[in-house]
Amino acid sequence: MQGMDKEQLMEAFEAFLKEKYHLSLTDLTQLTSDTIPCSIFTPRLGALEAIVKYLREQKKYSYEKIAELLYRNKNSLMTTYHKAVKKYPEALNVVEGESFPLSIFSNVTLSVLEAIVLYFKQKKYSLSQIGRLLKRDDRTIWTIYHRASKKEVEKHT
């Protein structure tokens, strides 16, 4: 490893990950970043409400940290959290299973649901599978996916 520059070291590390663990650097980044379990979603809460409630109650994150992770305004997230608690005062049901990285929210032109749906579509999930994960109707997921797809096309033109 001595005498290697940073780029060569990263290439060697990625080759090691692929050979030994069948992982890419992207996979590793997702494994080590904060993730949101899909089990937190409930029809009683909006997606943003569920995510903020989870980050606040389970992860014990400050509003500043949540705002930073979600690329949103701290004050609006405080309001979102208080509305979520009124609508759903009990603890969220958190179980292991499918999850997604918080990094998907860096594209601020997309709504929270649009970012999540696009993420799972890129992972080759069907719209009905995504609907079940997010506890939303397939038609809702279809609408969200097509709205997000239009935004993505507009972004690249």
Biotite code that builds the C-alpha atoms (Angstrom):
import biotite.structure as struc

atoms = struc.array([
    struc.Atom([0.000, 0.000, 0.000], chain_id="A", res_id=1, res_name="MET", atom_name="CA", element="C"),
    struc.Atom([2.968, 2.305, 0.406], chain_id="A", res_id=2, res_name="GLN", atom_name="CA", element="C"),
    struc.Atom([3.616, 4.446, -2.612], chain_id="A", res_id=3, res_name="GLY", atom_name="CA", element="C"),
    struc.Atom([0.001, 4.386, -3.735], chain_id="A", res_id=4, res_name="MET", atom_name="CA", element="C"),
    struc.Atom([-1.828, 7.641, -4.309], chain_id="A", res_id=5, res_name="ASP", atom_name="CA", element="C"),
    struc.Atom([-5.351, 8.162, -3.015], chain_id="A", res_id=6, res_name="LYS", atom_name="CA", element="C"),
    struc.Atom([-7.012, 7.147, -6.284], chain_id="A", res_id=7, res_name="GLU", atom_name="CA", element="C"),
    struc.Atom([-5.017, 3.911, -6.536], chain_id="A", res_id=8, res_name="GLN", atom_name="CA", element="C"),
    struc.Atom([-5.796, 3.103, -2.907], chain_id="A", res_id=9, res_name="LEU", atom_name="CA", element="C"),
    struc.Atom([-9.529, 3.620, -3.489], chain_id="A", res_id=10, res_name="MET", atom_name="CA", element="C"),
    struc.Atom([-9.418, 1.404, -6.598], chain_id="A", res_id=11, res_name="GLU", atom_name="CA", element="C"),
    struc.Atom([-7.632, -1.332, -4.652], chain_id="A", res_id=12, res_name="ALA", atom_name="CA", element="C"),
    struc.Atom([-10.125, -1.026, -1.803], chain_id="A", res_id=13, res_name="PHE", atom_name="CA", element="C"),
    struc.Atom([-13.077, -1.228, -4.192], chain_id="A", res_id=14, res_name="GLU", atom_name="CA", element="C"),
    struc.Atom([-11.584, -4.303, -5.906], chain_id="A", res_id=15, res_name="ALA", atom_name="CA", element="C"),
    struc.Atom([-11.150, -5.934, -2.483], chain_id="A", res_id=16, res_name="PHE", atom_name="CA", element="C"),
    struc.Atom([-14.773, -5.157, -1.547], chain_id="A", res_id=17, res_name="LEU", atom_name="CA", element="C"),
    struc.Atom([-16.055, -6.591, -4.815], chain_id="A", res_id=18, res_name="LYS", atom_name="CA", element="C"),
    struc.Atom([-13.966, -9.752, -4.607], chain_id="A", res_id=19, res_name="GLU", atom_name="CA", element="C"),
    struc.Atom([-14.399, -10.517, -0.927], chain_id="A", res_id=20, res_name="LYS", atom_name="CA", element="C"),
    struc.Atom([-17.901, -9.188, -0.160], chain_id="A", res_id=21, res_name="TYR", atom_name="CA", element="C"),
    struc.Atom([-19.497, -8.496, -3.569], chain_id="A", res_id=22, res_name="HIS", atom_name="CA", element="C"),
    struc.Atom([-19.955, -4.840, -2.595], chain_id="A", res_id=23, res_name="LEU", atom_name="CA", element="C"),
    struc.Atom([-19.332, -1.609, -4.473], chain_id="A", res_id=24, res_name="SER", atom_name="CA", element="C"),
    struc.Atom([-18.264, 1.655, -2.873], chain_id="A", res_id=25, res_name="LEU", atom_name="CA", element="C"),
    struc.Atom([-21.843, 2.863, -3.346], chain_id="A", res_id=26, res_name="THR", atom_name="CA", element="C"),
    struc.Atom([-23.112, -0.175, -1.423], chain_id="A", res_id=27, res_name="ASP", atom_name="CA", element="C"),
    struc.Atom([-20.618, 0.544, 1.338], chain_id="A", res_id=28, res_name="LEU", atom_name="CA", element="C"),
    struc.Atom([-21.674, 4.190, 1.535], chain_id="A", res_id=29, res_name="THR", atom_name="CA", element="C"),
    struc.Atom([-25.306, 3.147, 1.887], chain_id="A", res_id=30, res_name="GLN", atom_name="CA", element="C"),
    struc.Atom([-24.435, 0.620, 4.575], chain_id="A", res_id=31, res_name="LEU", atom_name="CA", element="C"),
    struc.Atom([-22.559, 3.191, 6.632], chain_id="A", res_id=32, res_name="THR", atom_name="CA", element="C"),
    struc.Atom([-24.954, 6.105, 6.144], chain_id="A", res_id=33, res_name="SER", atom_name="CA", element="C"),
    struc.Atom([-28.109, 6.767, 8.109], chain_id="A", res_id=34, res_name="ASP", atom_name="CA", element="C"),
    struc.Atom([-31.011, 4.789, 6.762], chain_id="A", res_id=35, res_name="THR", atom_name="CA", element="C"),
    struc.Atom([-34.749, 4.905, 7.291], chain_id="A", res_id=36, res_name="ILE", atom_name="CA", element="C"),
    struc.Atom([-36.593, 1.598, 7.759], chain_id="A", res_id=37, res_name="PRO", atom_name="CA", element="C"),
    struc.Atom([-39.747, 1.261, 5.645], chain_id="A", res_id=38, res_name="CYS", atom_name="CA", element="C"),
    struc.Atom([-41.559, -0.282, 8.611], chain_id="A", res_id=39, res_name="SER", atom_name="CA", element="C"),
    struc.Atom([-42.090, 3.221, 10.079], chain_id="A", res_id=40, res_name="ILE", atom_name="CA", element="C"),
    struc.Atom([-44.634, 4.164, 7.426], chain_id="A", res_id=41, res_name="PHE", atom_name="CA", element="C"),
    struc.Atom([-48.282, 4.174, 8.379], chain_id="A", res_id=42, res_name="THR", atom_name="CA", element="C"),
    struc.Atom([-51.377, 5.385, 6.538], chain_id="A", res_id=43, res_name="PRO", atom_name="CA", element="C"),
    struc.Atom([-52.046, 7.740, 9.473], chain_id="A", res_id=44, res_name="ARG", atom_name="CA", element="C"),
    struc.Atom([-48.898, 9.808, 8.829], chain_id="A", res_id=45, res_name="LEU", atom_name="CA", element="C"),
    struc.Atom([-47.437, 11.485, 5.795], chain_id="A", res_id=46, res_name="GLY", atom_name="CA", element="C"),
    struc.Atom([-44.013, 10.258, 4.710], chain_id="A", res_id=47, res_name="ALA", atom_name="CA", element="C"),
    struc.Atom([-42.193, 13.326, 6.027], chain_id="A", res_id=48, res_name="LEU", atom_name="CA", element="C"),
    struc.Atom([-44.085, 13.128, 9.329], chain_id="A", res_id=49, res_name="GLU", atom_name="CA", element="C"),
    struc.Atom([-43.074, 9.477, 9.790], chain_id="A", res_id=50, res_name="ALA", atom_name="CA", element="C"),
    struc.Atom([-39.437, 10.170, 8.942], chain_id="A", res_id=51, res_name="ILE", atom_name="CA", element="C"),
    struc.Atom([-39.158, 13.186, 11.249], chain_id="A", res_id=52, res_name="VAL", atom_name="CA", element="C"),
    struc.Atom([-40.906, 11.308, 14.085], chain_id="A", res_id=53, res_name="LYS", atom_name="CA", element="C"),
    struc.Atom([-38.507, 8.385, 13.610], chain_id="A", res_id=54, res_name="TYR", atom_name="CA", element="C"),
    struc.Atom([-35.387, 10.557, 13.550], chain_id="A", res_id=55, res_name="LEU", atom_name="CA", element="C"),
    struc.Atom([-36.536, 12.561, 16.558], chain_id="A", res_id=56, res_name="ARG", atom_name="CA", element="C"),
    struc.Atom([-37.796, 9.718, 18.770], chain_id="A", res_id=57, res_name="GLU", atom_name="CA", element="C"),
    struc.Atom([-35.725, 6.687, 17.793], chain_id="A", res_id=58, res_name="GLN", atom_name="CA", element="C"),
    struc.Atom([-32.481, 8.322, 16.708], chain_id="A", res_id=59, res_name="LYS", atom_name="CA", element="C"),
    struc.Atom([-32.794, 11.203, 19.211], chain_id="A", res_id=60, res_name="LYS", atom_name="CA", element="C"),
    struc.Atom([-31.600, 13.703, 16.602], chain_id="A", res_id=61, res_name="TYR", atom_name="CA", element="C"),
    struc.Atom([-31.972, 17.433, 17.124], chain_id="A", res_id=62, res_name="SER", atom_name="CA", element="C"),
    struc.Atom([-34.121, 19.443, 14.743], chain_id="A", res_id=63, res_name="TYR", atom_name="CA", element="C"),
    struc.Atom([-30.926, 20.998, 13.378], chain_id="A", res_id=64, res_name="GLU", atom_name="CA", element="C"),
    struc.Atom([-29.493, 17.559, 12.557], chain_id="A", res_id=65, res_name="LYS", atom_name="CA", element="C"),
    struc.Atom([-32.779, 16.405, 10.988], chain_id="A", res_id=66, res_name="ILE", atom_name="CA", element="C"),
    struc.Atom([-32.939, 19.576, 8.888], chain_id="A", res_id=67, res_name="ALA", atom_name="CA", element="C"),
    struc.Atom([-29.384, 18.973, 7.703], chain_id="A", res_id=68, res_name="GLU", atom_name="CA", element="C"),
    struc.Atom([-30.079, 15.328, 6.806], chain_id="A", res_id=69, res_name="LEU", atom_name="CA", element="C"),
    struc.Atom([-33.348, 16.051, 5.005], chain_id="A", res_id=70, res_name="LEU", atom_name="CA", element="C"),
    struc.Atom([-32.275, 19.324, 3.358], chain_id="A", res_id=71, res_name="TYR", atom_name="CA", element="C"),
    struc.Atom([-35.300, 21.035, 4.887], chain_id="A", res_id=72, res_name="ARG", atom_name="CA", element="C"),
    struc.Atom([-36.037, 24.034, 7.102], chain_id="A", res_id=73, res_name="ASN", atom_name="CA", element="C"),
    struc.Atom([-35.667, 23.394, 10.852], chain_id="A", res_id=74, res_name="LYS", atom_name="CA", element="C"),
    struc.Atom([-38.785, 25.362, 11.805], chain_id="A", res_id=75, res_name="ASN", atom_name="CA", element="C"),
    struc.Atom([-41.027, 23.556, 9.340], chain_id="A", res_id=76, res_name="SER", atom_name="CA", element="C"),
    struc.Atom([-39.686, 20.214, 10.606], chain_id="A", res_id=77, res_name="LEU", atom_name="CA", element="C"),
    struc.Atom([-40.565, 21.201, 14.168], chain_id="A", res_id=78, res_name="MET", atom_name="CA", element="C"),
    struc.Atom([-44.135, 21.853, 13.024], chain_id="A", res_id=79, res_name="THR", atom_name="CA", element="C"),
    struc.Atom([-44.161, 18.571, 11.095], chain_id="A", res_id=80, res_name="THR", atom_name="CA", element="C"),
    struc.Atom([-43.042, 16.671, 14.184], chain_id="A", res_id=81, res_name="TYR", atom_name="CA", element="C"),
    struc.Atom([-45.689, 18.236, 16.435], chain_id="A", res_id=82, res_name="HIS", atom_name="CA", element="C"),
    struc.Atom([-48.422, 17.427, 13.889], chain_id="A", res_id=83, res_name="LYS", atom_name="CA", element="C"),
    struc.Atom([-47.155, 13.856, 13.653], chain_id="A", res_id=84, res_name="ALA", atom_name="CA", element="C"),
    struc.Atom([-47.266, 13.403, 17.426], chain_id="A", res_id=85, res_name="VAL", atom_name="CA", element="C"),
    struc.Atom([-50.865, 14.672, 17.535], chain_id="A", res_id=86, res_name="LYS", atom_name="CA", element="C"),
    struc.Atom([-51.895, 12.288, 14.763], chain_id="A", res_id=87, res_name="LYS", atom_name="CA", element="C"),
    struc.Atom([-49.851, 9.328, 16.010], chain_id="A", res_id=88, res_name="TYR", atom_name="CA", element="C"),
    struc.Atom([-48.863, 9.673, 19.691], chain_id="A", res_id=89, res_name="PRO", atom_name="CA", element="C"),
    struc.Atom([-47.633, 6.091, 20.109], chain_id="A", res_id=90, res_name="GLU", atom_name="CA", element="C"),
    struc.Atom([-44.162, 4.926, 19.155], chain_id="A", res_id=91, res_name="ALA", atom_name="CA", element="C"),
    struc.Atom([-43.557, 3.911, 15.552], chain_id="A", res_id=92, res_name="LEU", atom_name="CA", element="C"),
    struc.Atom([-43.268, 0.207, 14.787], chain_id="A", res_id=93, res_name="ASN", atom_name="CA", element="C"),
    struc.Atom([-39.618, -0.211, 13.792], chain_id="A", res_id=94, res_name="VAL", atom_name="CA", element="C"),
    struc.Atom([-38.586, -3.627, 12.489], chain_id="A", res_id=95, res_name="VAL", atom_name="CA", element="C"),
    struc.Atom([-35.634, -4.705, 10.398], chain_id="A", res_id=96, res_name="GLU", atom_name="CA", element="C"),
    struc.Atom([-36.241, -5.022, 6.713], chain_id="A", res_id=97, res_name="GLY", atom_name="CA", element="C"),
    struc.Atom([-36.160, -2.773, 3.693], chain_id="A", res_id=98, res_name="GLU", atom_name="CA", element="C"),
    struc.Atom([-34.695, 0.668, 4.207], chain_id="A", res_id=99, res_name="SER", atom_name="CA", element="C"),
    struc.Atom([-33.336, 3.577, 2.213], chain_id="A", res_id=100, res_name="PHE", atom_name="CA", element="C"),
    struc.Atom([-30.461, 6.016, 2.784], chain_id="A", res_id=101, res_name="PRO", atom_name="CA", element="C"),
    struc.Atom([-31.101, 9.580, 3.897], chain_id="A", res_id=102, res_name="LEU", atom_name="CA", element="C"),
    struc.Atom([-28.791, 10.741, 1.123], chain_id="A", res_id=103, res_name="SER", atom_name="CA", element="C"),
    struc.Atom([-31.669, 10.395, -1.378], chain_id="A", res_id=104, res_name="ILE", atom_name="CA", element="C"),
    struc.Atom([-33.127, 13.654, -0.072], chain_id="A", res_id=105, res_name="PHE", atom_name="CA", element="C"),
    struc.Atom([-30.246, 15.746, -1.413], chain_id="A", res_id=106, res_name="SER", atom_name="CA", element="C"),
    struc.Atom([-32.270, 16.463, -4.577], chain_id="A", res_id=107, res_name="ASN", atom_name="CA", element="C"),
    struc.Atom([-34.455, 19.205, -3.111], chain_id="A", res_id=108, res_name="VAL", atom_name="CA", element="C"),
    struc.Atom([-36.577, 19.480, -6.257], chain_id="A", res_id=109, res_name="THR", atom_name="CA", element="C"),
    struc.Atom([-38.214, 16.174, -5.308], chain_id="A", res_id=110, res_name="LEU", atom_name="CA", element="C"),
    struc.Atom([-40.760, 15.714, -2.537], chain_id="A", res_id=111, res_name="SER", atom_name="CA", element="C"),
    struc.Atom([-39.936, 13.179, 0.163], chain_id="A", res_id=112, res_name="VAL", atom_name="CA", element="C"),
    struc.Atom([-42.201, 10.543, -1.392], chain_id="A", res_id=113, res_name="LEU", atom_name="CA", element="C"),
    struc.Atom([-40.893, 11.243, -4.884], chain_id="A", res_id=114, res_name="GLU", atom_name="CA", element="C"),
    struc.Atom([-37.311, 10.686, -3.715], chain_id="A", res_id=115, res_name="ALA", atom_name="CA", element="C"),
    struc.Atom([-38.238, 7.420, -1.976], chain_id="A", res_id=116, res_name="ILE", atom_name="CA", element="C"),
    struc.Atom([-40.240, 6.074, -4.931], chain_id="A", res_id=117, res_name="VAL", atom_name="CA", element="C"),
    struc.Atom([-37.460, 6.931, -7.407], chain_id="A", res_id=118, res_name="LEU", atom_name="CA", element="C"),
    struc.Atom([-34.903, 5.257, -5.150], chain_id="A", res_id=119, res_name="TYR", atom_name="CA", element="C"),
    struc.Atom([-36.843, 1.996, -5.057], chain_id="A", res_id=120, res_name="PHE", atom_name="CA", element="C"),
    struc.Atom([-37.649, 2.130, -8.799], chain_id="A", res_id=121, res_name="LYS", atom_name="CA", element="C"),
    struc.Atom([-33.915, 2.449, -9.474], chain_id="A", res_id=122, res_name="GLN", atom_name="CA", element="C"),
    struc.Atom([-33.484, -0.670, -7.323], chain_id="A", res_id=123, res_name="LYS", atom_name="CA", element="C"),
    struc.Atom([-35.908, -2.437, -9.718], chain_id="A", res_id=124, res_name="LYS", atom_name="CA", element="C"),
    struc.Atom([-38.881, -2.648, -7.344], chain_id="A", res_id=125, res_name="TYR", atom_name="CA", element="C"),
    struc.Atom([-42.332, -2.711, -8.937], chain_id="A", res_id=126, res_name="SER", atom_name="CA", element="C"),
    struc.Atom([-44.802, 0.056, -8.134], chain_id="A", res_id=127, res_name="LEU", atom_name="CA", element="C"),
    struc.Atom([-46.971, -2.402, -6.188], chain_id="A", res_id=128, res_name="SER", atom_name="CA", element="C"),
    struc.Atom([-43.945, -3.525, -4.121], chain_id="A", res_id=129, res_name="GLN", atom_name="CA", element="C"),
    struc.Atom([-43.151, 0.120, -3.361], chain_id="A", res_id=130, res_name="ILE", atom_name="CA", element="C"),
    struc.Atom([-46.780, 0.715, -2.409], chain_id="A", res_id=131, res_name="GLY", atom_name="CA", element="C"),
    struc.Atom([-46.656, -2.152, 0.086], chain_id="A", res_id=132, res_name="ARG", atom_name="CA", element="C"),
    struc.Atom([-43.361, -0.892, 1.568], chain_id="A", res_id=133, res_name="LEU", atom_name="CA", element="C"),
    struc.Atom([-44.722, 2.625, 2.031], chain_id="A", res_id=134, res_name="LEU", atom_name="CA", element="C"),
    struc.Atom([-48.258, 1.514, 2.938], chain_id="A", res_id=135, res_name="LYS", atom_name="CA", element="C"),
    struc.Atom([-49.707, 3.508, 0.064], chain_id="A", res_id=136, res_name="ARG", atom_name="CA", element="C"),
    struc.Atom([-52.092, 2.633, -2.754], chain_id="A", res_id=137, res_name="ASP", atom_name="CA", element="C"),
    struc.Atom([-50.470, 1.501, -6.033], chain_id="A", res_id=138, res_name="ASP", atom_name="CA", element="C"),
    struc.Atom([-52.213, 4.319, -7.915], chain_id="A", res_id=139, res_name="ARG", atom_name="CA", element="C"),
    struc.Atom([-50.727, 6.875, -5.536], chain_id="A", res_id=140, res_name="THR", atom_name="CA", element="C"),
    struc.Atom([-47.270, 5.406, -6.100], chain_id="A", res_id=141, res_name="ILE", atom_name="CA", element="C"),
    struc.Atom([-47.844, 5.477, -9.887], chain_id="A", res_id=142, res_name="TRP", atom_name="CA", element="C"),
    struc.Atom([-48.771, 9.176, -9.728], chain_id="A", res_id=143, res_name="THR", atom_name="CA", element="C"),
    struc.Atom([-45.782, 10.017, -7.533], chain_id="A", res_id=144, res_name="ILE", atom_name="CA", element="C"),
    struc.Atom([-43.409, 8.070, -9.787], chain_id="A", res_id=145, res_name="TYR", atom_name="CA", element="C"),
    struc.Atom([-44.586, 9.809, -12.946], chain_id="A", res_id=146, res_name="HIS", atom_name="CA", element="C"),
    struc.Atom([-44.434, 13.251, -11.323], chain_id="A", res_id=147, res_name="ARG", atom_name="CA", element="C"),
    struc.Atom([-40.885, 12.548, -10.117], chain_id="A", res_id=148, res_name="ALA", atom_name="CA", element="C"),
    struc.Atom([-39.860, 11.162, -13.519], chain_id="A", res_id=149, res_name="SER", atom_name="CA", element="C"),
    struc.Atom([-41.035, 14.380, -15.200], chain_id="A", res_id=150, res_name="LYS", atom_name="CA", element="C"),
    struc.Atom([-38.993, 16.435, -12.746], chain_id="A", res_id=151, res_name="LYS", atom_name="CA", element="C"),
    struc.Atom([-35.923, 14.312, -13.455], chain_id="A", res_id=152, res_name="GLU", atom_name="CA", element="C"),
    struc.Atom([-36.360, 14.751, -17.230], chain_id="A", res_id=153, res_name="VAL", atom_name="CA", element="C"),
    struc.Atom([-36.812, 18.528, -16.830], chain_id="A", res_id=154, res_name="GLU", atom_name="CA", element="C"),
    struc.Atom([-33.688, 18.689, -14.673], chain_id="A", res_id=155, res_name="LYS", atom_name="CA", element="C"),
    struc.Atom([-31.606, 17.165, -17.470], chain_id="A", res_id=156, res_name="HIS", atom_name="CA", element="C"),
    struc.Atom([-32.950, 19.375, -20.289], chain_id="A", res_id=157, res_name="THR", atom_name="CA", element="C"),
])
